Structures are given as C-alpha cells and as structure tokens.
Amino acid sequence: MLIPETLEFRTSSYSDRSDCVAIADVPGGAVVRDSQNPDREQLAFAAPEWVALLSTARP
C-alpha cells in the first residue's frame, strides 16, 4: 500500500476530545493515529483489514 507524503486526518463524531483516534483514507486502505500524540507512529491498514476492523468494532 502506498501512503502519500501528506495525509488528511479526521476524527469520528463518536470520539470525545480526550480519547480518540484520527483516520486518513489512503488508496487501498486507511491510516490511524493517536489524535493526542499526532507525531507518534501511525498504523496503516490495507482495505480488507480496515473493513474487518470496522465490522468488528461497530455495534
């Protein structure tokens, strides 16, 4: 998966300000980072992994 140099992160409307992650869509998947520590390492998920995570996490 190719991750662009600059990413446009967004936070979920379900997140509160103290505990949330930020998500950026990338070709073929998504990148996740800690919104409280945006300079720390990011996690990249290929599309099938991201879909599986969301389907498990959503009620």
Beta strands, then each sheet from edge to edge (+ up, - down):
strand 1: 10-11
strand 2: 21-26
strand 3: 29-34
strand 4: 43-46
sheet 1: 1+ 2- 3+ 4-
end
